[in-house]
Amino acid sequence: MTKHQGFTIWFTGLPCCGKTTIANQVAILLKKRNYLVEQLDGDIIRQNFSSDLSFSKKDRDENIKRATFLAKMLSRNNVVVLASFVSPYRKQRRKARKEIKNFVEVYVRCPVKICMKRDVKSMYKKALEGKIQHFTGVDDPYEEPENPEIIVDTDIESVDESVQKVLLKIEELGYLT
């Protein structure tokens, strides 16, 4: 049995902004402190849980609905969930916040030009060439969070600085003991 409460840290931001990189480091540090941690990554969830979905708005909403359900189930069973999803629409993030009891939103902010430079899969390039439709940051909007608990600026902060911001805030919020 775990001795800590479950909670969800929801990392949102443009593709290639650093969501997964930061979540990976937070996971390592929390596991060292004996927290039960599960990562829900957008790419992995799409491959294994939402492979039937496209990138239309309707299907993106469904993908986030499924991810929210998973995060809710895990966190209510005392698991720390690190959810890394572009989750471009405010409405879906508000629904996630409403559904998940202990929810912390992290806006991983980074200019699209920097994200494009980090794009090892050439997704932005393909989107700009018209080979990918509905790509966030190119031909589909990203609605910035209005009141996230944490903002990290990955174009000017190191990964370690961003990770420390996350850990300090969740400690301040009473989630770390």
Secondary structure by P-SEA (a helix, b strand, c coil): cccbbbbbbbbbbcccccaaaaaaaaaaaaaaaccccccccaaaaaacccccccccaaaaaaaaaaaaaaaaaaaaaccccccccccccaaaaaaaaaaccbbbbbcccccaaaaaaacccaaaaaaaacccccccccccccccccccccccccccccaaaaaaaaaaaaaaacccc
